[in-house]
Amino acid sequence: MVTASRRRVGPKCVRDAQRLAHLVAGFAVVAYVYLTPPPGSPAQFMIRWVLIPALILSGVALWQWPKIRRSLRRRGGRA
């Protein structure tokens, strides 16, 4: 029987995922600016109320990730 080894997600993997999410949201905002969807369309709603806040949050997370990680460790009871 072969057992799968458990891989730990490291900081580089987390940062790469954050960068990818930030870039995808940024491209959606660029598309929104240059290819404006008609008013009231689902695309306009998603970009305005989901992707732009996600872009802001992912940008702050990329910028402040070390502080966020330290804060989470303190709250989790780990040194």
N, C-alpha and C positions, 0 to 999 in steps of 0.2 A: 504494500500500500504506500502510495506517495503522498506525503503531506506538503501542503503549500506553506512556504515560509511567509511569515507576516512581515510586510514591509512597512516601515515607519515613514510617515510623510514628513519630510524635512522642511526647513525654512525656505530653501530654494524652490521647492515644488509649490509651496504656498504662494510665494512671491510671483512665480511664473503664472500661476492661475489667476492671481489678482491682476497682473499686467494684461493678460489675455482678456479678462472680463472688462477691464477699463478700456482697452482698445476697441472691442466689439461695441460697447456702448458709445464710444466716441464716434465711430463710423456711423452708427444709427443717427446721432445728432447731426452729423454732417449731411447725411441723406435727407434728414428732416428740413434742414436749412435750404438745401439746393433743390430738392424735389418735394416741395411742400404738398402733403396729402390734403385732400378736400376736407373742409371743416366737418367735424362730427364723425369722421371715419375711425375705425378701430386702430389703425396705425397711428393716427394723431394722438389718441388717448394713451396708447401704450408708450409712445415716445415721451409725451409730456408728463405722465404720472408714474411711469415705471422706470424707463431707461435713464432719464435725466437725473432723478434721485439716486439711482444705482451708480451712475457715473460719478456723481458728487461723493457718495459714500466710498466707492472704490478708490477714488483719488485721495481722499483723506486717509483711508487705510494704508495705501502705498506710502504716503508721506509720513504717517505717524505709527507705522507698524511696530517698531521696537517699543515705544511707550505703551501701545495697546497690549502687546504680549506681556510686558512686565506687569501691567495692571491686572491682566487675567490670571497670571501666575499667583499674584498676591491674594486675589479673591478666592482662588482655588485651594489656598492653604499650603501651596508649595513655596519653597524658598527661592 
